[in-house]
Amino acid sequence: MNRQDRRRQLSDLTKSDAMYNSFPSDMRAATELHRQGRLKEAADTLRKITKVYAEHPDVRVAWSNLGATLQGLGKVDDAIAALKKARALKPDHPPPHHNLGMALAQQGKLDEAIESLTRAVELDPNFRDAWAGLALVREQTGEIPLAAECWQRAVQADPNAIEPLFNLGNALFRLGQMGDAAAAFQGCLARRPNMPEAVYALGRVHEEAGNHDTAVEAYLAATRIAPQVQVAHVQLAGLIVSIAGYDLAKAQGVADTYRQTHPDSPIVPQLYARLEEIAKAAPAAEPLAETSAEG
């Protein structure tokens, strides 16, 4: 039976034992549509499921999935209504609280989002995605220490996940906790060697700590791993200019290395022009004083 026939059958179903037995397969059909990116069809199917199986004990799952699908379609108001329905059907089930919190955050209702996401992690302290969502909202409200705590809980919930660990490192960096931030980024690289974002982030830690040589190495590595990511190129160029302020020869050497690695970079001519300006503005070295010895 093709999907069109299955959806037609779904619309014709009546409440019966046989109909209830079809709930899992109908949910799988909706999930497959969502997986394929056919969100409108998935939403239409889920709406039918919520009507046909209104009395089914697991219909809350359909409401929750409908909310997530509508959110993907940008219909945030409708998504929130569906997710509130899912939450009301089973208030002690964590996913609707999480999904509702993310939809509320998308709508800019951050206090309500925090309340809903907090409830999700209260119900399931190991709910990684809910901790991550709560961390993101805390970042939006400027509560970086609380965001860092939430990222830490997300890491604890899933120690092998890279994204929460990387975001924890970023939060710690913003808090000025450079040693802990470096450890987080190094942990990312242990899980995913040559992760360009983590290599670059380590460079930022070293630059902030005044370890310019190590930072240069990290930025150069990041530009080699992911040459299309411009932020590392820009940050490296800025650091080279900073180095030129106290060691022009070293800055020119790093610039030469960068040019050899990325000869076609539009930053190269700008960088050399800036170094030339710095060289011209540098005070001339004072001549050595002559000494004479009396015989």
Buried (B, 14 or more C-beta within 10 A) or exposed (E): EEEEEBBEEBEEBEEEEEBBEBBEEBBEBBBBBBEEEBBEBBBBBBBBBBEBBEEBEEBBBBBBBBBBBBBBEEBBEBBBBBBBBBBEBBEEBBBBBBBBBBBBBBBEBBEBBBBBBBBBBEBBEEBBBBBBBBBBBBBBEEBBEBBBBBBBBBBEBBEEBBBBBBBBBBBBBBBEBBEBBBBBBBBBBEBEEEBBBBBBBBBBBBBEEEBBEBBBBBBBBBBBBBBEBEBBBEBBBBBBBEBBEEEBEBBBBBBEBBBEEBEEBEBBEEBBEBBEEBEEEEEEEEEEEEEEEEE
